[in-house]
């Protein structure tokens, strides 16, 4: 009986530690990562603003305003393509135009990971985001496609 109680106590302790560790790595790590990106993006934007006086360039962000569509990116399970909406020099929306959905496993993974990737990219204002566990190919396709669209917006 005592072994069961100790086993349950250890299991609960491990579970709590895992949750805390996951929170620190995913949420706190993203905040530091986003702040670093934000600081570097601000200095990039100010450098671009001072050296490029294009009428399409905005001073409040690092991208030109408009909607920019990426090339189609091929993944092992299908193609990925996104469109990014830039307003006032910032990413305001990311639309998924094509994604692998022919296999039920791909559709399940993409339905869970793509909304996360979209919101994280908008928060980060770049394609430099964290990967969702189990969605490596979706991550690679999404970030490659998003980066292509953002390159067109510079």
Secondary structure, DSSP 8 states (H G I E B T S, - for coil): -HHHHHHHHHHHHHHHHHHHHHHIIIIIHHHHHHHHHHHHHHHHHHHHHHH---TT--SSSSS-SEEEE---EEETTEEEEEEEEEETTEEEEEEEEE---SSHHHHHHHHHHHHHHHHHHHHHTSS-----TT-HHHHHHHHHHHHHHHHHT-
